[in-house]
Amino acid sequence: MSVFRRKKENDYASIEWKIKKKCLDLIFECAKSNFPNEFGGLLRVDSLSKHTIIEVIILPGTISGDSHAIFKLHMLPIDFSIVGTVHSHPTPNTRPSKADLALFNKYGKVHIIAANPFNESSWNAYDYLGNEIEVAIV
């Protein structure tokens, strides 16, 4: 019997994710400042409200290009409040690519893609399987 188990798809279905408006605004500004390249970072939740995203962490050495953001995950701090990733797409498309889905499946519970023009109507959130999920702005 294994002590470790992968969460089942429906284990995360009941989580009501939220994001602070200031954090979402920071994501949009970072995406705009990196345009036409992609921006990438990690999402951190509040230690008290474990499903409210409050901060974006930028890893040292993250590489941005016109169609990719490469995270140096070996630079990741030991921090259990980091719950997922965020990155931008320079196009209006918020759908995850195959590479995005591979990252989602390996790291984190919630993932955000912000697309051009980087505003409140041009982003989506996904679970680790790439299913679109609801994240409320607070």
C-alpha positions, -999 to 999 in steps of 0.1 A, spaced: 0 0 0 14 34 -10 14 63 15 13 88 -14 -16 90 -38 -25 113 -66 -56 134 -59 -86 122 -79 -101 146 -105 -131 154 -83 -110 161 -51 -105 197 -62 -140 202 -77 -154 216 -45 -127 242 -39 -139 277 -43 -109 296 -55 -105 334 -52 -80 359 -62 -73 394 -48 -80 421 -74 -46 437 -67 -29 404 -75 -49 400 -107 -40 436 -117 -3 428 -110 -6 398 -134 -20 420 -161 7 447 -156 35 420 -157 20 405 -189 17 440 -205 53 449 -196 67 416 -210 46 418 -242 52 405 -269 69 379 -248 51 356 -224 52 364 -186 54 335 -161 51 332 -123 38 312 -94 6 317 -74 7 320 -36 -23 317 -13 -30 334 20 -19 313 49 -53 318 67 -76 316 37 -59 288 19 -79 292 -13 -74 329 -19 -46 338 -42 -28 369 -29 6 370 -45 26 362 -76 61 348 -71 87 354 -99 114 327 -100 149 338 -107 161 327 -141 126 325 -157 130 327 -195 104 345 -215 99 343 -253 72 350 -278 56 316 -274 70 303 -240 78 310 -204 103 285 -189 103 282 -152 134 272 -133 116 250 -108 148 241 -91 148 278 -79 114 272 -62 115 280 -25 102 255 0 68 271 4 36 251 8 15 282 1 24 281 -36 -5 264 -53 0 268 -91 12 289 -120 3 319 -140 15 329 -174 4 351 -203 -3 345 -239 5 374 -263 -25 364 -284 -62 366 -273 -63 328 -268 -65 317 -232 -67 279 -240 -37 259 -226 -12 244 -251 1 209 -248 31 222 -229 8 242 -206 -12 210 -198 20 191 -191 31 218 -166 -4 219 -150 -4 181 -145 30 181 -128 28 212 -106 0 228 -87 -38 229 -83 -48 261 -100 -33 277 -131 -41 311 -147 -36 322 -183 -39 359 -190 -43 367 -227 -39 399 -247 -53 426 -240 -46 416 -204 -78 427 -186 -106 412 -165 -123 398 -196 -92 381 -210 -81 355 -185 -91 320 -175 -82 296 -147 -77 258 -150 -72 228 -127 -43 205 -129 -60 185 -157 -66 216 -178 -103 218 -170 -116 254 -168 -125 264 -133 -141 294 -117 -119 319 -97 -137 348 -80 -122 382 -79 -123 396 -43 
